[in-house]
Amino acid sequence: MTTRLPHTLRSDARDNRRRILDEARAVFVAEGLEVPMREIARRAEVGPATLYRHFPTKEMLVAEAFTDQMLACRTLVDEGLADPDPWHGFCLVIEKLCELQARDQGFAAAFMSAYPHAMDFAAIRAASLTGAAELISRAKDTGRLRSDMVVDDLILMIMANNGIHASTPAARTAASRRFAALMIQAFQSVPASAPLPPTPRFMPAMPRHKSDR
């Protein structure tokens, strides 16, 4: 359901479209899909007529924003496959995928729930998993990725990362980075003890016992 850009679209029209999409994505992530179209137009600094000229319906706008999100995921996998060091490429994908998902804050899940027939989710998922499977296979050939890892482990990691809750987007991203580092160590064929990224505190510090002082 994504719209197609005509080849003759003027540069100012392209700028308006990109600004609308950038603002829409930020609004949907931060405030949900219920934000009115007129509010998105206001934040993008365009008139409602301009917004509706590019995106006649809200579903088309949300779908376009979601498509960009999916393309970002696929681009990450492609970057990993293009890395001359498959293990480094694998680690890069884990780190960036977790961070991207942390910044997403449930936008993808909300979109699929609100517009289940907007696009072929099965095809998008299949294409992403095919690339991920190839990346895993190459990383295994280096001997650094554990031989029993399967694509389902990557899905499990994504599900767990999606369960991270924090008081602020920055804290959520920081926690996700630490989680990614933990997962990379868990996926290694030989255990490693590299320093982990810092994590925000989710609970108040526990009082120390006298014997610990």
Protein Blocks (a to p, Z undefined) as FASTA:
>chain_A
ZZcddfklcfklmmmmmmmmmmmmmmmmmnojkbcfklmmmmnopafklmmmmmmbfklm
mmmmmmmmmmmmmmmmmmmmmpmblklmmmmmmmmmmmmmmmnnommmmmmmmmmmlpcf
klmmmmmmmmmmmmmmmmmmnopacfkbcfklmmmmmmmmmmpccfbfklmmmmmmmmmm
mmmmmmpmbdcfddcdddddfbdcddddfklZZ
